[in-house]
Amino acid sequence: MDIRIGIVQSMKEIEVELPEDAQRDNVMKEVETALGSDSVLWLTDRKGRRVGIPASRIAYVELGTPASDRIVGFGTA
C-alpha cells in the first residue's frame, strides 16, 4: 500500500511504500492518533526504513494501492 502525505507550506509530498501486509485501517488509526496528539507520525516502508513526519506539518494524507497494482498504458483489465 502507498501512502502520500502533503506537507504544509511545501510543494513536495512524502510518499512511502508500506509493506504488503500493512492494514489500511491500522495505518489510518496511526495517522489519526498522531494528528490528535500533535506528535510524530512514524511509518516503516517496505525496506524497513523509518520515516517520521511531524503531525503539525501534515496538510493531507492519501492512502492508495501498491504501485505494482497500478495499470499504465493500453492494457485491459
N, C-alpha and C positions, 0 to 999 in steps of 0.2 A: 504494500500500500504506500502511496505517496502522500506526503503532507506538505503543503505550501503555506508559508507564513509571511504575511506582509508586515513590514516594519514601519512604524511611524516616522515620518519625515525622511524616508529613504525610497528611492525608486526601485531598488533591488528587493527581491524576495529570497527567503531562505527555503530551499527545497530539500527535504530529507526523504530518502527511500527507506522505509521501515521494513523490517523482516517480514517474510511471507506469513508468519504465524501471528502477526500483530492484529489484535482485535479492534475493530473500528470503535466500538462503544467504550472500550478501555482507554483508547487514545483520546476520545472526546472528553471523558471524565478527567483525565490528566490535564488537558488544556483548561477545562472549566475550573479545576481546583487551583491551578497556577494563576489564572486570571482573578479568581475570587480572593486569593490571599496575597496578591501582588508580589509573588515570589519569582523564581526562575523556573521556566519550563525546560526540563531535561528530556531529550529524546535520544535513543540509540538507533543508529542506522544499521543497514544490513551487514556492514563490515565491522560492527562493534564499536564504531566511533561515537562518542557522546557529544551532543550539541546542546548548548544552553542558551536560551533566549529569555531575556528579562521580560516578564509578563507586562510590565508597564509600557513596553515599547511595541507590543503586538497590536497591529491595526486590524488584521483579519486572519482567519485560518481556513484553509480549503483542504478537505480530505478527499483523495481520489483513489483511483485504482492503480496497480503497479504499471510502470512504463511498459512492461512486456505485454500487457493486455490491450494497449492502445493499437488501433489499426491505422496505418498510414499508407496512403497510396490507393490503388484501384483494386481492392480486394473485395470479395463477397463474404459475408458472414453467415 
